[in-house]
Amino acid sequence: MTDDWQDLIVGARMSVDQQFADRVQASGLSRPQWGLVMTAVEFAFENADDPETARIVADTSSLEHVLPEMDNVDQQMGAMGGGGGGSSGGSGVVGGIKDALGIGGGDDDHEELADESRELAQAYADQLQAHLEDEGRFEEVRRAAASE
């Protein structure tokens, strides 16, 4: 019963994924990088017991595990000539040249990437909640989360 409320939002997530694609494209993350972010992010309810303050939040505590791979996937896409979206510090052709020269890169770039990933993940959670509210399903999902 742990994923009960999560099961209720599968269709809503598919809709939000489509709506959110433009936001990802406008960000500094490529689509493959965003895909990795979404594998590391879990959605949770904050204050599920309180209908007035309940909200969906993005738990990004596992994000650090995919950050190194985010650089790799973007470099691989760049090498194949596909980038597919923005690139963030240390990734892509310019990032590869900087890395080769020993300029930039490192923890600052990872921190910027992590910050942007966290912000986007929470924006996605907010949009998911708004979608559920618009569909009149948020209260049902909140109750399911509160009962877990």
Buried (B, 14 or more C-beta within 10 A) or exposed (E): EEEEBBEBBEEBBEBBBEEBEEBBBEBBBBBBBBBBBBEBBBBBBEBBEEEEEBBBBBBBEEBEEBBEBBBEBBBEBBEEEEBBBBBBBBBBEEBBEBBEEEEBBEEEBBEBBBEBBBEBBBBBBBBBBBBBEEEEBBEEBBBBBBEE
